[in-house]
Amino acid sequence: MFPELTARENVNAATRRSRVDPDEILELFPALRERWSVDTGALSGGERQMLAVARALGQRPRVLLIDEMSMGLAPVIVEELLPIVRRIADATHAVVVLGGDASELRGNAQVLEAAYFGHEGSGPASDEARR
């Protein structure tokens, strides 16, 4: 992202080749509409995270890798972002990479939850996920 450009200018730069309508982006991230004319450098951490994902989606990627999206963000912002990412994942093919023994990870939602949300899971796979 370019901190001296507005949120709108950043999205327009990212969507120039793909010709994604910025209104499509704003449908996913309505909070950005209020901050559309603000320089990116003045956005909050959560708003910058939304803008980063919006820019990436605006390029119509074949693969979108999101790593540590919630790190350092207020819980209220994470609660806003996760349903958006869930909607995107539901509409596409998602791959989650998590370290640990496959037999322990398979079918153990607690391990995945512990790895992503930082909740306490159980077993050695949870210990590995926290590393």
BAVO-663371 format. One record per atom (N, C-alpha, C): atom name; residue number from 1; x, y, z; chain. Coordinates in nm, 2 decimals. Example, Ala and Ser with C-alpha at 12.3 -4.5 7.8 and 13.67 -1.06 7.14 Angstrom:
2
+------+-----+--------+--------+--------+-------+
: atom :   n :      x :      y :      z : chain :
+------+-----+--------+--------+--------+-------+
:    N :   1 :   1.32 :  -0.57 :   0.78 :     A :
:   CA :   1 :   1.23 :  -0.45 :   0.78 :     A :
:    C :   1 :   1.32 :  -0.33 :   0.78 :     A :
:    N :   2 :   1.28 :  -0.22 :   0.71 :     A :
:   CA :   2 :   1.37 :  -0.11 :   0.71 :     A :
:    C :   2 :   1.29 :   0.00 :   0.79 :     A :
+------+-----+--------+--------+--------+-------+
END
This chain:
131
+------+-----+--------+--------+--------+-------+
: atom :   n :      x :      y :      z : chain :
+------+-----+--------+--------+--------+-------+
:    N :   1 :   0.08 :  -0.12 :   0.00 :     A :
:   CA :   1 :   0.00 :   0.00 :   0.00 :     A :
:    C :   1 :   0.09 :   0.12 :   0.00 :     A :
:    N :   2 :   0.03 :   0.23 :  -0.05 :     A :
:   CA :   2 :   0.10 :   0.35 :  -0.06 :     A :
:    C :   2 :   0.04 :   0.45 :   0.04 :     A :
:    N :   3 :   0.12 :   0.48 :   0.15 :     A :
:   CA :   3 :   0.06 :   0.56 :   0.26 :     A :
:    C :   3 :   0.02 :   0.70 :   0.22 :     A :
:    N :   4 :   0.08 :   0.75 :   0.12 :     A :
:   CA :   4 :   0.05 :   0.89 :   0.08 :     A :
:    C :   4 :  -0.07 :   0.90 :  -0.01 :     A :
:    N :   5 :  -0.12 :   0.78 :  -0.06 :     A :
:   CA :   5 :  -0.24 :   0.78 :  -0.14 :     A :
:    C :   5 :  -0.37 :   0.75 :  -0.05 :     A :
:    N :   6 :  -0.48 :   0.79 :  -0.10 :     A :
:   CA :   6 :  -0.60 :   0.77 :  -0.02 :     A :
:    C :   6 :  -0.64 :   0.62 :  -0.04 :     A :
:    N :   7 :  -0.73 :   0.57 :   0.04 :     A :
:   CA :   7 :  -0.78 :   0.44 :   0.03 :     A :
:    C :   7 :  -0.84 :   0.41 :  -0.11 :     A :
:    N :   8 :  -0.91 :   0.51 :  -0.17 :     A :
:   CA :   8 :  -0.96 :   0.50 :  -0.30 :     A :
:    C :   8 :  -0.85 :   0.49 :  -0.41 :     A :
:    N :   9 :  -0.75 :   0.57 :  -0.39 :     A :
:   CA :   9 :  -0.64 :   0.56 :  -0.49 :     A :
:    C :   9 :  -0.56 :   0.43 :  -0.48 :     A :
:    N :  10 :  -0.55 :   0.38 :  -0.36 :     A :
:   CA :  10 :  -0.48 :   0.25 :  -0.35 :     A :
:    C :  10 :  -0.56 :   0.14 :  -0.41 :     A :
:    N :  11 :  -0.69 :   0.14 :  -0.39 :     A :
:   CA :  11 :  -0.78 :   0.04 :  -0.46 :     A :
:    C :  11 :  -0.78 :   0.05 :  -0.61 :     A :
:    N :  12 :  -0.79 :   0.18 :  -0.65 :     A :
:   CA :  12 :  -0.79 :   0.20 :  -0.80 :     A :
:    C :  12 :  -0.66 :   0.16 :  -0.86 :     A :
:    N :  13 :  -0.55 :   0.18 :  -0.80 :     A :
:   CA :  13 :  -0.42 :   0.13 :  -0.85 :     A :
:    C :  13 :  -0.41 :  -0.02 :  -0.86 :     A :
:    N :  14 :  -0.47 :  -0.09 :  -0.76 :     A :
:   CA :  14 :  -0.47 :  -0.23 :  -0.76 :     A :
:    C :  14 :  -0.57 :  -0.29 :  -0.86 :     A :
:    N :  15 :  -0.67 :  -0.22 :  -0.89 :     A :
:   CA :  15 :  -0.78 :  -0.28 :  -0.98 :     A :
:    C :  15 :  -0.77 :  -0.23 :  -1.12 :     A :
:    N :  16 :  -0.67 :  -0.15 :  -1.15 :     A :
:   CA :  16 :  -0.66 :  -0.10 :  -1.29 :     A :
:    C :  16 :  -0.65 :  -0.20 :  -1.39 :     A :
:    N :  17 :  -0.57 :  -0.31 :  -1.38 :     A :
:   CA :  17 :  -0.56 :  -0.41 :  -1.48 :     A :
:    C :  17 :  -0.68 :  -0.51 :  -1.47 :     A :
:    N :  18 :  -0.73 :  -0.54 :  -1.36 :     A :
:   CA :  18 :  -0.83 :  -0.64 :  -1.34 :     A :
:    C :  18 :  -0.97 :  -0.59 :  -1.38 :     A :
:    N :  19 :  -0.98 :  -0.45 :  -1.37 :     A :
:   CA :  19 :  -1.10 :  -0.38 :  -1.40 :     A :
:    C :  19 :  -1.22 :  -0.42 :  -1.30 :     A :
:    N :  20 :  -1.18 :  -0.45 :  -1.18 :     A :
:   CA :  20 :  -1.27 :  -0.48 :  -1.08 :     A :
:    C :  20 :  -1.34 :  -0.34 :  -1.04 :     A :
:    N :  21 :  -1.47 :  -0.34 :  -1.03 :     A :
:   CA :  21 :  -1.54 :  -0.22 :  -0.99 :     A :
:    C :  21 :  -1.51 :  -0.20 :  -0.84 :     A :
:    N :  22 :  -1.46 :  -0.08 :  -0.80 :     A :
:   CA :  22 :  -1.44 :  -0.05 :  -0.66 :     A :
:    C :  22 :  -1.56 :  -0.07 :  -0.57 :     A :
:    N :  23 :  -1.68 :  -0.06 :  -0.63 :     A :
:   CA :  23 :  -1.80 :  -0.08 :  -0.55 :     A :
:    C :  23 :  -1.81 :  -0.22 :  -0.50 :     A :
:    N :  24 :  -1.75 :  -0.32 :  -0.58 :     A :
:   CA :  24 :  -1.75 :  -0.46 :  -0.54 :     A :
:    C :  24 :  -1.67 :  -0.47 :  -0.41 :     A :
:    N :  25 :  -1.56 :  -0.40 :  -0.41 :     A :
:   CA :  25 :  -1.47 :  -0.40 :  -0.29 :     A :
:    C :  25 :  -1.54 :  -0.34 :  -0.17 :     A :
:    N :  26 :  -1.61 :  -0.23 :  -0.19 :     A :
:   CA :  26 :  -1.68 :  -0.16 :  -0.08 :     A :
:    C :  26 :  -1.80 :  -0.25 :  -0.03 :     A :
:    N :  27 :  -1.85 :  -0.34 :  -0.11 :     A :
:   CA :  27 :  -1.96 :  -0.43 :  -0.06 :     A :
:    C :  27 :  -1.90 :  -0.52 :   0.04 :     A :
:    N :  28 :  -1.78 :  -0.56 :   0.02 :     A :
:   CA :  28 :  -1.71 :  -0.65 :   0.12 :     A :
:    C :  28 :  -1.66 :  -0.57 :   0.24 :     A :
:    N :  29 :  -1.62 :  -0.45 :   0.22 :     A :
:   CA :  29 :  -1.56 :  -0.37 :   0.33 :     A :
:    C :  29 :  -1.63 :  -0.24 :   0.34 :     A :
:    N :  30 :  -1.75 :  -0.24 :   0.38 :     A :
:   CA :  30 :  -1.83 :  -0.11 :   0.39 :     A :
:    C :  30 :  -1.76 :  -0.01 :   0.48 :     A :
:    N :  31 :  -1.68 :  -0.05 :   0.58 :     A :
:   CA :  31 :  -1.62 :   0.04 :   0.67 :     A :
:    C :  31 :  -1.52 :   0.13 :   0.59 :     A :
:    N :  32 :  -1.47 :   0.08 :   0.48 :     A :
:   CA :  32 :  -1.37 :   0.16 :   0.40 :     A :
:    C :  32 :  -1.44 :   0.27 :   0.33 :     A :
:    N :  33 :  -1.57 :   0.26 :   0.31 :     A :
:   CA :  33 :  -1.64 :   0.37 :   0.24 :     A :
:    C :  33 :  -1.63 :   0.50 :   0.32 :     A :
:    N :  34 :  -1.64 :   0.49 :   0.45 :     A :
:   CA :  34 :  -1.63 :   0.61 :   0.53 :     A :
:    C :  34 :  -1.49 :   0.67 :   0.53 :     A :
:    N :  35 :  -1.39 :   0.59 :   0.50 :     A :
:   CA :  35 :  -1.25 :   0.63 :   0.50 :     A :
:    C :  35 :  -1.19 :   0.64 :   0.36 :     A :
:    N :  36 :  -1.27 :   0.64 :   0.26 :     A :
:   CA :  36 :  -1.24 :   0.63 :   0.12 :     A :
:    C :  36 :  -1.14 :   0.74 :   0.07 :     A :
:    N :  37 :  -1.16 :   0.86 :   0.13 :     A :
:   CA :  37 :  -1.08 :   0.98 :   0.09 :     A :
:    C :  37 :  -0.97 :   1.01 :   0.19 :     A :
:    N :  38 :  -0.94 :   0.92 :   0.28 :     A :
:   CA :  38 :  -0.84 :   0.94 :   0.38 :     A :
:    C :  38 :  -0.71 :   0.88 :   0.33 :     A :
:    N :  39 :  -0.60 :   0.95 :   0.35 :     A :
:   CA :  39 :  -0.47 :   0.89 :   0.32 :     A :
:    C :  39 :  -0.45 :   0.76 :   0.40 :     A :
:    N :  40 :  -0.39 :   0.66 :   0.33 :     A :
:   CA :  40 :  -0.37 :   0.53 :   0.39 :     A :
:    C :  40 :  -0.29 :   0.54 :   0.52 :     A :
:    N :  41 :  -0.19 :   0.63 :   0.52 :     A :
:   CA :  41 :  -0.11 :   0.64 :   0.64 :     A :
:    C :  41 :  -0.18 :   0.69 :   0.76 :     A :
:    N :  42 :  -0.30 :   0.75 :   0.74 :     A :
:   CA :  42 :  -0.38 :   0.79 :   0.85 :     A :
:    C :  42 :  -0.49 :   0.69 :   0.90 :     A :
:    N :  43 :  -0.49 :   0.58 :   0.83 :     A :
:   CA :  43 :  -0.59 :   0.48 :   0.87 :     A :
:    C :  43 :  -0.55 :   0.40 :   0.99 :     A :
:    N :  44 :  -0.64 :   0.34 :   1.06 :     A :
:   CA :  44 :  -0.61 :   0.26 :   1.18 :     A :
:    C :  44 :  -0.55 :   0.13 :   1.13 :     A :
:    N :  45 :  -0.50 :   0.05 :   1.22 :     A :
:   CA :  45 :  -0.44 :  -0.08 :   1.18 :     A :
:    C :  45 :  -0.55 :  -0.17 :   1.12 :     A :
:    N :  46 :  -0.66 :  -0.17 :   1.17 :     A :
:   CA :  46 :  -0.77 :  -0.26 :   1.12 :     A :
:    C :  46 :  -0.81 :  -0.21 :   0.98 :     A :
:    N :  47 :  -0.82 :  -0.08 :   0.96 :     A :
:   CA :  47 :  -0.86 :  -0.02 :   0.83 :     A :
:    C :  47 :  -0.75 :  -0.05 :   0.73 :     A :
:    N :  48 :  -0.63 :  -0.05 :   0.77 :     A :
:   CA :  48 :  -0.52 :  -0.08 :   0.68 :     A :
:    C :  48 :  -0.52 :  -0.23 :   0.64 :     A :
:    N :  49 :  -0.56 :  -0.31 :   0.74 :     A :
:   CA :  49 :  -0.57 :  -0.45 :   0.71 :     A :
:    C :  49 :  -0.68 :  -0.48 :   0.61 :     A :
:    N :  50 :  -0.80 :  -0.41 :   0.63 :     A :
:   CA :  50 :  -0.91 :  -0.43 :   0.53 :     A :
:    C :  50 :  -0.86 :  -0.38 :   0.39 :     A :
:    N :  51 :  -0.79 :  -0.27 :   0.39 :     A :
:   CA :  51 :  -0.75 :  -0.21 :   0.26 :     A :
:    C :  51 :  -0.65 :  -0.31 :   0.19 :     A :
:    N :  52 :  -0.56 :  -0.37 :   0.27 :     A :
:   CA :  52 :  -0.47 :  -0.47 :   0.21 :     A :
:    C :  52 :  -0.54 :  -0.58 :   0.15 :     A :
:    N :  53 :  -0.64 :  -0.64 :   0.22 :     A :
:   CA :  53 :  -0.72 :  -0.75 :   0.16 :     A :
:    C :  53 :  -0.80 :  -0.70 :   0.04 :     A :
:    N :  54 :  -0.85 :  -0.58 :   0.05 :     A :
:   CA :  54 :  -0.93 :  -0.53 :  -0.06 :     A :
:    C :  54 :  -0.84 :  -0.51 :  -0.18 :     A :
:    N :  55 :  -0.72 :  -0.46 :  -0.16 :     A :
:   CA :  55 :  -0.63 :  -0.44 :  -0.28 :     A :
:    C :  55 :  -0.60 :  -0.58 :  -0.34 :     A :
:    N :  56 :  -0.57 :  -0.67 :  -0.25 :     A :
:   CA :  56 :  -0.54 :  -0.81 :  -0.30 :     A :
:    C :  56 :  -0.66 :  -0.87 :  -0.38 :     A :
:    N :  57 :  -0.78 :  -0.86 :  -0.33 :     A :
:   CA :  57 :  -0.89 :  -0.91 :  -0.40 :     A :
:    C :  57 :  -0.92 :  -0.84 :  -0.53 :     A :
:    N :  58 :  -0.89 :  -0.71 :  -0.53 :     A :
:   CA :  58 :  -0.91 :  -0.63 :  -0.65 :     A :
:    C :  58 :  -0.83 :  -0.67 :  -0.76 :     A :
:    N :  59 :  -0.73 :  -0.75 :  -0.74 :     A :
:   CA :  59 :  -0.64 :  -0.80 :  -0.85 :     A :
:    C :  59 :  -0.69 :  -0.93 :  -0.90 :     A :
:    N :  60 :  -0.80 :  -0.98 :  -0.85 :     A :
:   CA :  60 :  -0.86 :  -1.11 :  -0.88 :     A :
:    C :  60 :  -0.75 :  -1.22 :  -0.88 :     A :
:    N :  61 :  -0.69 :  -1.24 :  -0.76 :     A :
:   CA :  61 :  -0.58 :  -1.34 :  -0.75 :     A :
:    C :  61 :  -0.64 :  -1.48 :  -0.77 :     A :
:    N :  62 :  -0.55 :  -1.57 :  -0.82 :     A :
:   CA :  62 :  -0.59 :  -1.71 :  -0.82 :     A :
:    C :  62 :  -0.57 :  -1.77 :  -0.68 :     A :
:    N :  63 :  -0.47 :  -1.72 :  -0.61 :     A :
:   CA :  63 :  -0.44 :  -1.76 :  -0.47 :     A :
:    C :  63 :  -0.43 :  -1.64 :  -0.39 :     A :
:    N :  64 :  -0.49 :  -1.64 :  -0.27 :     A :
:   CA :  64 :  -0.48 :  -1.54 :  -0.17 :     A :
:    C :  64 :  -0.43 :  -1.60 :  -0.04 :     A :
:    N :  65 :  -0.31 :  -1.56 :   0.00 :     A :
:   CA :  65 :  -0.25 :  -1.61 :   0.12 :     A :
:    C :  65 :  -0.26 :  -1.50 :   0.23 :     A :
:    N :  66 :  -0.33 :  -1.53 :   0.33 :     A :
:   CA :  66 :  -0.35 :  -1.43 :   0.44 :     A :
:    C :  66 :  -0.28 :  -1.49 :   0.56 :     A :
:    N :  67 :  -0.18 :  -1.42 :   0.62 :     A :
:   CA :  67 :  -0.10 :  -1.48 :   0.73 :     A :
:    C :  67 :  -0.11 :  -1.38 :   0.84 :     A :
:    N :  68 :  -0.15 :  -1.43 :   0.96 :     A :
:   CA :  68 :  -0.15 :  -1.34 :   1.08 :     A :
:    C :  68 :  -0.24 :  -1.22 :   1.07 :     A :
:    N :  69 :  -0.35 :  -1.23 :   1.00 :     A :
:   CA :  69 :  -0.43 :  -1.12 :   0.97 :     A :
:    C :  69 :  -0.48 :  -1.04 :   1.10 :     A :
:    N :  70 :  -0.50 :  -1.12 :   1.21 :     A :
:   CA :  70 :  -0.55 :  -1.06 :   1.33 :     A :
:    C :  70 :  -0.44 :  -1.01 :   1.43 :     A :
:    N :  71 :  -0.32 :  -1.03 :   1.40 :     A :
:   CA :  71 :  -0.21 :  -0.99 :   1.49 :     A :
:    C :  71 :  -0.21 :  -0.84 :   1.51 :     A :
:    N :  72 :  -0.21 :  -0.80 :   1.64 :     A :
:   CA :  72 :  -0.20 :  -0.66 :   1.67 :     A :
:    C :  72 :  -0.33 :  -0.58 :   1.66 :     A :
:    N :  73 :  -0.44 :  -0.65 :   1.62 :     A :
:   CA :  73 :  -0.56 :  -0.57 :   1.60 :     A :
:    C :  73 :  -0.65 :  -0.59 :   1.72 :     A :
:    N :  74 :  -0.73 :  -0.49 :   1.74 :     A :
:   CA :  74 :  -0.83 :  -0.49 :   1.85 :     A :
:    C :  74 :  -0.93 :  -0.60 :   1.82 :     A :
:    N :  75 :  -0.98 :  -0.67 :   1.92 :     A :
:   CA :  75 :  -1.08 :  -0.78 :   1.90 :     A :
:    C :  75 :  -1.20 :  -0.74 :   1.82 :     A :
:    N :  76 :  -1.25 :  -0.62 :   1.84 :     A :
:   CA :  76 :  -1.36 :  -0.57 :   1.77 :     A :
:    C :  76 :  -1.34 :  -0.56 :   1.62 :     A :
:    N :  77 :  -1.21 :  -0.53 :   1.58 :     A :
:   CA :  77 :  -1.18 :  -0.52 :   1.44 :     A :
:    C :  77 :  -1.17 :  -0.67 :   1.38 :     A :
:    N :  78 :  -1.11 :  -0.76 :   1.46 :     A :
:   CA :  78 :  -1.10 :  -0.90 :   1.42 :     A :
:    C :  78 :  -1.24 :  -0.95 :   1.40 :     A :
:    N :  79 :  -1.33 :  -0.92 :   1.48 :     A :
:   CA :  79 :  -1.47 :  -0.97 :   1.47 :     A :
:    C :  79 :  -1.53 :  -0.92 :   1.34 :     A :
:    N :  80 :  -1.49 :  -0.80 :   1.30 :     A :
:   CA :  80 :  -1.54 :  -0.74 :   1.17 :     A :
:    C :  80 :  -1.47 :  -0.81 :   1.05 :     A :
:    N :  81 :  -1.34 :  -0.84 :   1.06 :     A :
:   CA :  81 :  -1.27 :  -0.89 :   0.95 :     A :
:    C :  81 :  -1.30 :  -1.04 :   0.92 :     A :
:    N :  82 :  -1.31 :  -1.12 :   1.03 :     A :
:   CA :  82 :  -1.32 :  -1.27 :   1.01 :     A :
:    C :  82 :  -1.45 :  -1.31 :   0.93 :     A :
:    N :  83 :  -1.56 :  -1.25 :   0.95 :     A :
:   CA :  83 :  -1.68 :  -1.29 :   0.87 :     A :
:    C :  83 :  -1.66 :  -1.25 :   0.72 :     A :
:    N :  84 :  -1.58 :  -1.15 :   0.69 :     A :
:   CA :  84 :  -1.55 :  -1.11 :   0.55 :     A :
:    C :  84 :  -1.46 :  -1.22 :   0.49 :     A :
:    N :  85 :  -1.36 :  -1.26 :   0.56 :     A :
:   CA :  85 :  -1.27 :  -1.36 :   0.52 :     A :
:    C :  85 :  -1.34 :  -1.50 :   0.50 :     A :
:    N :  86 :  -1.43 :  -1.52 :   0.60 :     A :
:   CA :  86 :  -1.51 :  -1.65 :   0.59 :     A :
:    C :  86 :  -1.60 :  -1.65 :   0.46 :     A :
:    N :  87 :  -1.66 :  -1.53 :   0.43 :     A :
:   CA :  87 :  -1.74 :  -1.52 :   0.31 :     A :
:    C :  87 :  -1.66 :  -1.55 :   0.19 :     A :
:    N :  88 :  -1.54 :  -1.49 :   0.18 :     A :
:   CA :  88 :  -1.45 :  -1.51 :   0.07 :     A :
:    C :  88 :  -1.41 :  -1.66 :   0.06 :     A :
:    N :  89 :  -1.37 :  -1.72 :   0.17 :     A :
:   CA :  89 :  -1.33 :  -1.86 :   0.17 :     A :
:    C :  89 :  -1.44 :  -1.95 :   0.13 :     A :
:    N :  90 :  -1.56 :  -1.92 :   0.18 :     A :
:   CA :  90 :  -1.68 :  -2.00 :   0.14 :     A :
:    C :  90 :  -1.70 :  -2.00 :  -0.01 :     A :
:    N :  91 :  -1.67 :  -1.89 :  -0.07 :     A :
:   CA :  91 :  -1.69 :  -1.87 :  -0.22 :     A :
:    C :  91 :  -1.58 :  -1.92 :  -0.30 :     A :
:    N :  92 :  -1.47 :  -1.96 :  -0.24 :     A :
:   CA :  92 :  -1.35 :  -2.01 :  -0.31 :     A :
:    C :  92 :  -1.30 :  -2.14 :  -0.25 :     A :
:    N :  93 :  -1.18 :  -2.18 :  -0.29 :     A :
:   CA :  93 :  -1.12 :  -2.29 :  -0.23 :     A :
:    C :  93 :  -1.01 :  -2.24 :  -0.13 :     A :
:    N :  94 :  -1.02 :  -2.29 :  -0.01 :     A :
:   CA :  94 :  -0.93 :  -2.24 :   0.09 :     A :
:    C :  94 :  -0.84 :  -2.35 :   0.13 :     A :
:    N :  95 :  -0.71 :  -2.32 :   0.16 :     A :
:   CA :  95 :  -0.61 :  -2.41 :   0.21 :     A :
:    C :  95 :  -0.55 :  -2.35 :   0.34 :     A :
:    N :  96 :  -0.55 :  -2.43 :   0.45 :     A :
:   CA :  96 :  -0.49 :  -2.39 :   0.57 :     A :
:    C :  96 :  -0.37 :  -2.48 :   0.60 :     A :
:    N :  97 :  -0.26 :  -2.41 :   0.63 :     A :
:   CA :  97 :  -0.14 :  -2.48 :   0.66 :     A :
:    C :  97 :  -0.11 :  -2.47 :   0.81 :     A :
:    N :  98 :  -0.09 :  -2.58 :   0.87 :     A :
:   CA :  98 :  -0.07 :  -2.58 :   1.02 :     A :
:    C :  98 :   0.03 :  -2.70 :   1.05 :     A :
:    N :  99 :   0.13 :  -2.67 :   1.13 :     A :
:   CA :  99 :   0.23 :  -2.77 :   1.16 :     A :
:    C :  99 :   0.18 :  -2.86 :   1.26 :     A :
:    N : 100 :   0.22 :  -2.99 :   1.26 :     A :
:   CA : 100 :   0.19 :  -3.09 :   1.35 :     A :
:    C : 100 :   0.16 :  -3.22 :   1.28 :     A :
:    N : 101 :   0.14 :  -3.32 :   1.36 :     A :
:   CA : 101 :   0.12 :  -3.46 :   1.31 :     A :
:    C : 101 :  -0.02 :  -3.46 :   1.24 :     A :
:    N : 102 :  -0.03 :  -3.50 :   1.12 :     A :
:   CA : 102 :  -0.16 :  -3.49 :   1.04 :     A :
:    C : 102 :  -0.27 :  -3.57 :   1.12 :     A :
:    N : 103 :  -0.23 :  -3.68 :   1.18 :     A :
:   CA : 103 :  -0.34 :  -3.76 :   1.24 :     A :
:    C : 103 :  -0.40 :  -3.69 :   1.36 :     A :
:    N : 104 :  -0.32 :  -3.60 :   1.43 :     A :
:   CA : 104 :  -0.37 :  -3.53 :   1.54 :     A :
:    C : 104 :  -0.45 :  -3.40 :   1.49 :     A :
:    N : 105 :  -0.41 :  -3.35 :   1.38 :     A :
:   CA : 105 :  -0.47 :  -3.23 :   1.33 :     A :
:    C : 105 :  -0.61 :  -3.26 :   1.27 :     A :
:    N : 106 :  -0.61 :  -3.37 :   1.20 :     A :
:   CA : 106 :  -0.73 :  -3.41 :   1.13 :     A :
:    C : 106 :  -0.85 :  -3.42 :   1.22 :     A :
:    N : 107 :  -0.95 :  -3.35 :   1.19 :     A :
:   CA : 107 :  -1.08 :  -3.35 :   1.27 :     A :
:    C : 107 :  -1.07 :  -3.29 :   1.41 :     A :
:    N : 108 :  -0.96 :  -3.22 :   1.44 :     A :
:   CA : 108 :  -0.95 :  -3.16 :   1.57 :     A :
:    C : 108 :  -0.96 :  -3.01 :   1.56 :     A :
:    N : 109 :  -1.09 :  -2.96 :   1.56 :     A :
:   CA : 109 :  -1.11 :  -2.82 :   1.54 :     A :
:    C : 109 :  -1.05 :  -2.73 :   1.65 :     A :
:    N : 110 :  -1.02 :  -2.79 :   1.77 :     A :
:   CA : 110 :  -0.96 :  -2.72 :   1.88 :     A :
:    C : 110 :  -0.82 :  -2.67 :   1.84 :     A :
:    N : 111 :  -0.75 :  -2.76 :   1.76 :     A :
:   CA : 111 :  -0.61 :  -2.73 :   1.72 :     A :
:    C : 111 :  -0.61 :  -2.61 :   1.63 :     A :
:    N : 112 :  -0.70 :  -2.61 :   1.53 :     A :
:   CA : 112 :  -0.71 :  -2.50 :   1.43 :     A :
:    C : 112 :  -0.75 :  -2.38 :   1.50 :     A :
:    N : 113 :  -0.85 :  -2.38 :   1.59 :     A :
:   CA : 113 :  -0.89 :  -2.27 :   1.67 :     A :
:    C : 113 :  -0.77 :  -2.21 :   1.75 :     A :
:    N : 114 :  -0.70 :  -2.30 :   1.81 :     A :
:   CA : 114 :  -0.58 :  -2.26 :   1.90 :     A :
:    C : 114 :  -0.48 :  -2.19 :   1.81 :     A :
:    N : 115 :  -0.45 :  -2.24 :   1.69 :     A :
:   CA : 115 :  -0.35 :  -2.19 :   1.61 :     A :
:    C : 115 :  -0.39 :  -2.05 :   1.56 :     A :
:    N : 116 :  -0.52 :  -2.03 :   1.52 :     A :
:   CA : 116 :  -0.56 :  -1.91 :   1.46 :     A :
:    C : 116 :  -0.60 :  -1.80 :   1.56 :     A :
:    N : 117 :  -0.68 :  -1.84 :   1.66 :     A :
:   CA : 117 :  -0.73 :  -1.75 :   1.75 :     A :
:    C : 117 :  -0.66 :  -1.74 :   1.88 :     A :
:    N : 118 :  -0.56 :  -1.83 :   1.91 :     A :
:   CA : 118 :  -0.48 :  -1.82 :   2.03 :     A :
:    C : 118 :  -0.55 :  -1.88 :   2.15 :     A :
:    N : 119 :  -0.66 :  -1.96 :   2.13 :     A :
:   CA : 119 :  -0.72 :  -2.03 :   2.24 :     A :
:    C : 119 :  -0.64 :  -2.15 :   2.27 :     A :
:    N : 120 :  -0.66 :  -2.20 :   2.39 :     A :
:   CA : 120 :  -0.59 :  -2.32 :   2.44 :     A :
:    C : 120 :  -0.66 :  -2.44 :   2.37 :     A :
:    N : 121 :  -0.58 :  -2.52 :   2.30 :     A :
:   CA : 121 :  -0.62 :  -2.64 :   2.25 :     A :
:    C : 121 :  -0.57 :  -2.75 :   2.34 :     A :
:    N : 122 :  -0.57 :  -2.87 :   2.29 :     A :
:   CA : 122 :  -0.52 :  -2.98 :   2.37 :     A :
:    C : 122 :  -0.42 :  -3.07 :   2.29 :     A :
:    N : 123 :  -0.33 :  -3.13 :   2.35 :     A :
:   CA : 123 :  -0.24 :  -3.23 :   2.28 :     A :
:    C : 123 :  -0.12 :  -3.16 :   2.22 :     A :
:    N : 124 :  -0.02 :  -3.25 :   2.18 :     A :
:   CA : 124 :   0.10 :  -3.20 :   2.12 :     A :
:    C : 124 :   0.08 :  -3.12 :   1.99 :     A :
:    N : 125 :  -0.02 :  -3.14 :   1.92 :     A :
:   CA : 125 :  -0.04 :  -3.06 :   1.79 :     A :
:    C : 125 :  -0.07 :  -2.92 :   1.83 :     A :
:    N : 126 :  -0.14 :  -2.90 :   1.94 :     A :
:   CA : 126 :  -0.17 :  -2.76 :   1.99 :     A :
:    C : 126 :  -0.04 :  -2.69 :   2.03 :     A :
:    N : 127 :   0.05 :  -2.77 :   2.10 :     A :
:   CA : 127 :   0.17 :  -2.71 :   2.14 :     A :
:    C : 127 :   0.25 :  -2.67 :   2.01 :     A :
:    N : 128 :   0.25 :  -2.75 :   1.91 :     A :
:   CA : 128 :   0.32 :  -2.72 :   1.79 :     A :
:    C : 128 :   0.26 :  -2.60 :   1.72 :     A :
:    N : 129 :   0.13 :  -2.59 :   1.72 :     A :
:   CA : 129 :   0.06 :  -2.48 :   1.65 :     A :
:    C : 129 :   0.09 :  -2.34 :   1.72 :     A :
:    N : 130 :   0.12 :  -2.35 :   1.85 :     A :
:   CA : 130 :   0.15 :  -2.22 :   1.92 :     A :
:    C : 130 :   0.29 :  -2.17 :   1.90 :     A :
:    N : 131 :   0.37 :  -2.26 :   1.84 :     A :
:   CA : 131 :   0.51 :  -2.22 :   1.82 :     A :
:    C : 131 :   0.53 :  -2.13 :   1.71 :     A :
+------+-----+--------+--------+--------+-------+
END
